[in-house]
């Protein structure tokens, strides 16, 4: 099919109808039927449907489309080639991925072409229930394929570690040696102010709170740290978690020996006038490891769990082909391994864009997005007395259906007890890290305790200083 520039449906186009389902704890199980007459007339059938979930409620599953799956009562008037995915349950509000492809081992990707024999791992196979997609290399024909980037982190705007002095020409980095900032322990060479070292995958990162380039008491570990003490065969392995502080006597103090040389700055490096290394990080809304449940907004500073790239390929601050990921990047169940290179865009032999449905929000651009809407929780709230300031009311919360008790199914598989956490949030602004947000109390509803009761006393009225209505919130997770 060709890309039509005039809009509307034309001869040869495919009409796609997508079901709306619900997700959540009380969402039902579905028998999802995928019906299509694409690429029919081949024996055996080469048309395959596949489902994926970005939240891993189920593993990717794929099935052949059978041309005689649904017939009219006589079997002679019409047929609906289809396949049915049984007992599919979605645990969240999400985009479920649906792919329809031709499993015929024909490579439709203009990517890397081998002049000689195709090496192992690059072959395509017929009827293996896989589209044999390898980004920038191979891929079978599928609905929705069009030229473009398949990596989900393409387009991220990166932040320099020392933006006030981010010129790659030396001297770069902090202007003075006593500035506090994130630094790393290079396992190959000693560090120090003005020393240029490459950050290697897996090397330890610290917030140098003393600004002295030494690992010493008071520094914050911004990554997990593993230290080996002693010779091989008699070594002791010591591990520290990210978010912990260095204290006197810790095994990672003064790793290089000497003074002011344990840590190195994240700075660009030039060789023969060419930038060969330029670290930058993706500044995003991220949970505060030091204060779980609260989130740090983009703040221009490197925070724990933010990912680092090497953008020396073109010096741009926008992630694109050629950038190297210096940490694992996880997006919607897809993990781009540390050390991997952001590849070039895919170029396809055919263009089959989908209009009216999105693709890729399920975190795979080969899959169309089927919306799982938020389902009903079945929560019922009963209050014995009206909510008034300084008056105590009893709040009773039930769920229909209630959580299940632990049990073994017919196959002997153990299923743990279902649990629902219910919070009562008092009146106040819902702002991360703001003391006005007060979670008064929470209860656990389970198969053994199917009801939650709260004794609740509002501490002020629901009209804010700005005249808005600030309602009491019932939160369930």
N, C-alpha and C positions, 0 to 999 in steps of 0.2 A: 504493500500500500504506500502511496505517496502522501506527503504532507499537503493538505489542501489549504490554500491561503484565503479562501472566500467564506469559510465557515459553513455550518450546517452539515447534514448527512448526505453522503453521495454513494453511488453504487460501489460496492466493495468495502464500505465501512462496516464496522462491527458495533452493534448496539449492546451496551453493558448495563445491566441492572444490578445494583448492589443492595443487599439486605442490611437492615439496621438491627443490631443485637444489643444486649445490655450486659454490663459487667459489674462485678462486685461480689461480696460475700454471699448474698442471697440470690444472685443471678441464676437462672436456670441453665441446665445443660441443653445444648442444641445438637441436632443432627443437621449439619450444614451440607446442602446439596449444591454442587457446582455443575451447571448445565451449559454446554457449549457445543456448537457444530463446527468449530474451527478444525481445519486440517483433517477432516474426516475422509473416508474412502480408502484408507490405508490399512492393510492387515499385516501384523497386528496394529492396534491403535497406537499412534505416536503422540497423541495429545495428553498432557499431564497437568493436573492441578496441584498446587502446593500451598500450605498455610504456614505462617510463622507468627510468633508473638514476641514483641520486644521485651516483655516482662517475664518470659520463660515459664509461663504456666504450662506449656507443653513444648516438646521438642518439635523442630520442623518436621512436618509430615507431608507426604506426597502420594498421589494415587493416579492411576490411569483413568482417562475418561472412556467409559464403555458405551459403544454406540447403541446397544440394545437395552440400556438400563431401565428406561421408562417407555412404555408403549401404550397405545390406545387399547381398549378392551379386545379388539380383534387382532391387533398386532400388524395391521396392514395399512392404516391410514396415516399415522405419524409416529415419530420416535423422538425422544429427547436424550441425546447422548449425555451422560452425567456420571458423577460419582458422589458418594455420600461419606462425609467425615462424621463418625459417630461420637456422641457424648463429648462435645467440645464445650468447655466452660471457661469463661473469661473472668479473671479475678479483679480487673481494674477498668476504669474508664481509659480507653486506649484506641490506637489504630492497629487493627489486625491486618497482617499482610496476606494478600491472595495473589498468587502467580499462576498464569496459564501459559505453558510453553510447549514447543515441539521437540520431543525427545528423540531426535533423529541423527545425532552426532555430526550435524553440519555446523561448522563454525561460521557465525555471522558477525564476529568481532574483527574489525580491521587492525587490531592491536599487533603486538610483536609477532612477526612471521619468521619462521626458521627456514634457512636455506637448505639444511640437511634434514636428517631424521628428527622427528619431534622427540624431545627428551621426556623421560618418565615424569608424570605429574602434569603434563600439558596436553594429554590426549583427551578427546571427547568420546563418549560411549553412547550407544543407542540403548534406549529402554532401561536406563539405570536410575530413573526417577530423579535425576539431577539435571539442571540446565548447564552443568559443567562450566559455570561462569568463573573466570579468573580475571580480576580487574586489569584492564589494559591488555589482555592477552586473548582470551577465548570466551565463547558464550553462544548458546543455542538461541534460536528465534523465540521471542516471548512478547506477549502483549504489553505495550507501553514502552518498548525500547526506543531510545532516542539518544543522540549524541549529548555528552555532558559528563559532569563529574559524578562519580559514584561514592567517593569518600565523604562521610558526613561532616568531617571537620574542615573541609575546604571552605574558605571565606571567613574563618575566624580572624578577628582583629587582635593582634598581639601587642603586648606592652613590653618596653625595654626595662631592664633591671635598674639602670641608672639614667633615667631620661634627661636629667639635667646635664649629663655629659655623655651622650650616646654616640658621639662621633667615633667611627671605627679607627680614626687616626690616633695613635698614642699621643699623650696619655689619655686613657679613657677610664670609665668606672668612677668611683667616688673621688671627689676632689682632694680630700684629706684622708689620712690613714685611720682616723678615729671615728668614722661614721658607722652607725649601726645599720645593719642590713643583712639580707640572706647571702650566705656563702657556702661553698661546698668543699669537702675534703677530697682532694685529688690523690688517688692511690699510687700515682706514678711519680709525681714531682712535688716538692714542697711548694707552699703558697706564700702569701704575704702581699702587702700593698704594692701595686704596680707590676706584680707577677702575672703573666698570662698563661693560663692552663685551660685545657679542654675539660668540660664536664662530661664524664662518661656515664653510660647507662648504669643505673644502680648505685652510683656514688652517693655518699651521705650529704645531706643538706642541713645546715644549722642557721639559726638566727643569731648572729654574732652580737649579742647584747652588750658586750664590753668593747666592741669595735677594735679589738687588738689582734685579730686574725689567729687567735689561739682558741682551741677547744678547752674551755675551763668552766668552772662553776657559774651558773646563771644563764648559760647559753641554752636556747631552745632547739630541740631536735625537730626539724621540719620534715623528716623522712624517717622510716625505720632504719636502725643502725645495727650492723653486725660487726663485732670486733673479735679478732682471733688473737689470743695471747699465748705465747709459747711456741716452740718449734713444732713442725709437722710430726705427727705421731704422738705428741704429748701436748697438743694444743687444747686450750679451753675456749669455747665459743660463748661469747656474751652478746645478748640481744637487748636492744632498747626500742621502745615503741615511739613512733612520731607523736609529738605533743608532750613528751616528757622533757624535763629540764636536767641539765648536767649538774651533778652534785659532786662534792669533794670525794675523791676515791674511785670515781667511775672509771671504767676500763678505757673509755675513749678520750680521756684527758691527755693533751699533749702528745698526739699520735706521731708527729714527725720529730719530736725532740727539738730542743732549742727554743728560741723565742720568736713569737709573731710570725709563724710560718705554717701553721696547720691548715688554714683555710685560704681559699682562692675566690676572687670575685667573678661573677658572671659578666664577662666583657668580651667584645668582639676581638678577633685576632686577624692580623694581616700577614701574608707571606708574599714577598716580592710585589708589594703594592696591591695585592688582591685579597679581598675579604674571604677567608676560608672557614670562618666559624663566627656565628653571631647568635647567641642565645637570647630568647625572648619567651614570655609566658602568656598564657591565656587567662586574663583577669575576669572572673565570673562570679556569680552568686553561688556561694559554696557554704556548706555547713561548717560551723566553727568547731574544730576538734577540741578546743579547750573549754567550750561551752555547748555541749550537745543539745540539739533541739533549736539552736539559734543559728542564724545565717549571716555571713559576711557579704555585703554587697561589693560590686567592683569598686576598688578603692585605690587603684594605681600602685598597690604594693603586692608583693608575692606572698600568698597565704598557703598554708598546708593543704595539700591535695590538688593544687593548681598545676597544670601540666606545662612542660617546657618543650620548645621546639628550637631547632637550629635553622634560622632563616637566611643563611649565608648564600643560598642558591641564587637569589636575586636581590637580597637586601630589602625586600618588601616586608611590611608589617602585617600583611594579609596572607593567611595560610593558602598555599597553592602547590602545584606540582614541583617536586624537587626538595621541598621542606622535609627535614628529618624529625621524627618524633623521638624525643629523648626520654620519654616516659610512656607507659601504657596509657592509651586513650580509649576510654570505654563510653560508647554512645548507644543506648537502647539495645543492649545485649550484644553488640558487636565490639570486639576488642581489637584495636590496632596496636600491635606489639611495639614496645620500646625498641628503637633502632630502625623501624620501618620507614620507608620513604613514601611521601604522598605522591601517588602516581599521576600520570597524564590522564586526561579525560578519555572516556570510552568513545570510539567511533564505530558505528554499526553499518552493516551492508544495507539494511532496510531501516526506515524510520516508521515507527508505529506509536505515535504519541497518543495518550489518552486525554480527552477533554471532558471536564465535568467531574472527574475524580482525581484526587491527588495521588502521588506516588512518593514513597520514601519516608513519610512520617512514621512508618513502622520500622524505620532504620535500615531498610534495604530498598534501593531504588529499582530493583527488578520486580518488586511486589506493589500492586495497587493497594490503596488503603481502604479497608472496610471499618467503619466506625462502630466501636462498642461504647454505647452511651452509658452514663452512670445509672445503675439499677437501683431499685428500691431496697432499703435496708430493713423495712418492716418495723422500724422503731416507733414505739408508742410512748408518749410522755404524759404522765399524770401528775398534777400539782394539787395538793390538798387545800392550800390557801393561796390567795393572790400574792404575787411577789410585791413586797413593800420594803422600803428602807427600814432596817433594823427589825424586821419581822422574819422569823424563821419559818420556812415552808419545807414540807417534805416532798421531794421530787422522786417519783417512781418511774423507771424506764424498763420497758419490756421489748422483746424482739419476736417477730413472727415471720419465719420460723425461728425458734430458739437455737442457740448453738448446740451441736451434737456432742454427745459424750464420746470418749475414746472407744474404738471398736476394731474388730478384725472382720474383713469382708469375706466373701465366699471363697476367695483364692488364698486366704490366710494372710493377707497384707494388713499390717497394723496402720490404723489411722489415728493420729493423736487427737485429743480433745480440742474442739474449736473454742477460741477465746476472742472476746470483743472487749476492747478497752474504751471506757466511756469517761470523758472529762467534762467537768463543769467549769467553764471559764467565766470569771466574774466580770462585771462591767469594767471596761477599760479599753484603751487603744491596742489593737493587734499589731504591734510593731516589734520586729525582732530586736532583742537586746534592750527592750524598753521596760522599765519597772512598772509601767502602767498596765502591762499584760499580766494578769494574775490567774493562774490555774489553781483554783481553790482546793480541788480534791478530785480524785478519780476512783472508779470502781472497775472491777473485772467481772464481766458476764461470761459464763462458761456453761458447759453441759451440766455441771454439778450445781452451779449457782446461776439460775436463768433470769434473775431479776436484780437490778441495781437500784439502791435507795440512797438518797442524799438528804442531809439536813442542811439547808442552804439559807444564808442570810445576806441579802444584798447590802453592800456597804454605802452605796449612794444611788441617786436616781439615774434614769436612763437617758436623760437629756444632757448632751455635752455642752461645753462652753460655747460651741459654735452653733448650737440649736439643733444639732442632728440627733436622731434617735439611735442610741447605742444599745442594741438588744443583748440579752443574755444568750450565750452560745452553748449548744449541746454538741460536743464533738465525739464522734465514734470512729474508731480505727480498727 
